[in-house]
Amino acid sequence: MSVLRSLSGLLTWLIPFGILVTLLVVWELWVQLADVPKWQLPAPSAIGKELVSSSSLLWDHTLVTLQEIVIGFLAALIAGLVLAGGIAYSRVLERSVYPIVIASQTVPIIAIAPLLLIWVGYGLTPKIIIVALICFYPIAVNTVDGLKATDPDMVNMLRTLGASRWQVFTKLQIPTSLPFMFSGIKIGVSVSVIAAVIGEWVGSSEGLGYLITYSQPLFLTARVFAAIFVLSVMGIGLFVLAAVAERMMMPWHFHEKLSNSMRQL
Amino acid sequence: MATETAVEPKIRIGSIHKSYFIDGAQQEVLAGVDLVVNAGEFVSIVGPSGCGKSTLLNIIAGLDQPDSGSVELASERPGELLKTAGERLGRTGYMQQKDLLLPWRSVLDNTILGLELKGLSKKQAREQALEYTEAFGLKGFEHHYPFTLSGGMRQRAAFLRTMLMDQDVVLLDEPFGALDALTRIQMQEWLLQLWESLSKTIVLITHDVDEALLLSDRVYLMSARPGRATLVLDVDLPRPRHYDMVTTPDFSTLKAHLMEPLRAQTQTFKFQANKSVGQAGS
């Protein structure tokens, strides 16, 4: 059974990896054989060369974008968790603030981005705000759902043990909400990269999004692809980081899932 | 407690009524239930499903309020009676049907939950709980997560959590209902021993007539919904008791006393269910 498990584990990694490699090979061959001009579509090998030759340029812009993402995401995390806690704990906040939070999602944040330039200028701040605004929603809404997902029988059990409202919140509602919260965080992390790039497109003088808008009219297409590659790696890296944090904070959750799937085997 | 003569009522319930709004209709769940449990007694309540047994325990535990009637729970202080739900909440040990262990806490940390809520430090509480893990058959599993445990062990962990609160009155709502027959018998014998050494007042809900007779000093039989106590039976079997007694003639006589009205009720219950198809209550 353990052999089977490790084999199926290997396969789950091998299959997407194989698909990716095949796509890259097809791309490379097509560019080479059809003689596609480099400014139109560079081959993967050319993008690889560009990654090496412009590495210091890419690195500088990466740091800027990463900074926007990390600060914006952390701001969204703190605000999202505090607000979710308030909404789950207080009926008044739930009735008054929660509908506004949900309605706010219908506002196209891309449309607000130019306004932010007018209000807070060209620096890092407007990008951080855009990242925070976009990450905030999935974190807050998922956490509210999680805080409310408590089993009423569990609540009664705690009350018969003499628990106060606050103790029910800290001992039951918060741990129950963790898997939900991490779903929100993983969605937030994934969209944070897009948010930062949008912020930089609207107006900036640095960052990977800026590098893309700057290189494209100059037909430095390989550099555009190199920047996109770095953005993807950044997004995947942040997602993995969130997933690792999830595993470390909820070991029981993954043990339980594992033992359930073992039982099914 | 052991020095007291066991005549002082610990729980006294006078004709309580309770209705719920179920599927858009007012349904009476308890229709005038009377119940007296003296200090140190083991009392069982037997009845068909849906007769309001759990509602009754919820009311005693202070999770719910009756529409009318009186509930008095004697506190540890002599002469003091806890009459409102708010006063009674947190003053009984209540173990529900499900074990309700928190999946993110180890077995040991689940058992100390009540002590922690009282304000004890984790360290103190753990020390206290560790004294009992052997007696509750949890030794060696203190640091396991609940989902790795068998059903019987999970129930014993939930039971230790309840008992560590050291309340005089312990309410048990079908604690062995979800267990297989053999584990169930083991748990019944284990509970017998435990109760005989602890001098607690216990109210047990069950629909297992053998279980009720084996464990109790007195058995209340409840009718199908709306529930009321239709029969009170004193179980005068000698103590200490053993599972072997289930096959003795005395036991069979008592069982016959309970089974006859219980079967009559289940039949009328079935008849009613046939008349009102689609109105299945829980």
Interface residues (C-beta under 8 A of the other chain):
Chain A: D151 D153 M154 N156 M157 L158 R159 T160 L161 G162 A163 S164 Q167 K171 L172 P175 L178 M250 W252 H253 H255 E256 S259
Chain B: N58 A61 G62 L63 L89 G90 T92 G93 Y94 Q96 K98 L100 L102 P103 W104 L113 G114 E116 L117 K118 Y145 F147 T148 R161 M165
